[in-house]
Amino acid sequence: MLVVKELDKEFTPREYSTYEERRDNAFKTVSKVTEGLVKQQELMDLLEESYQKETKEAKFLNQISKLESDIQAKIYDLSGDFKLENALEDAKYYGEELSNEIIPQMKNASDGWILYDRKSYTDEIFKSLSEDIQNLEE
């Protein structure tokens, strides 16, 4: 499931206006990438499972994927490739309520991404890891 989800993340552009449009394009993309594979349907079923987020495995995968994104944001932040002013601009797309909650807490560029993802963590270990990532310094 993780491999299929990474294919989705790697090959599906992010510039879609709705979640449904993004999801539909992910299925088209992964179907194209896996075309001709004997286990293509099994891979597509796993992608569907990952989007449904109902099974224990899919919930775990979602948290792992968010955590990986948080780590990457922190790496970009610490390397100087992700600036706070850009992150503050990005935070406006979270929706008004969430933006109003997150923007005042942003001290570093990666904070917006990390705080946004933190709402997805249902496991205390992942919440704790998210806090550890947020507090990392050079």
Buried (B, 14 or more C-beta within 10 A) or exposed (E): BBEBBEBBEEEBEEEBEEEEEBBEBBBEBBBEBBEEEEEBEEBBEBBEBBBEEEEEEBBBBBBBBBBBBBBBBBBBBBEEEBEBEEBBEBBEEBEEEBBEBBBEEBEBBBBBBBBBBBEBBEEEEBBEBBEEBBEEEE
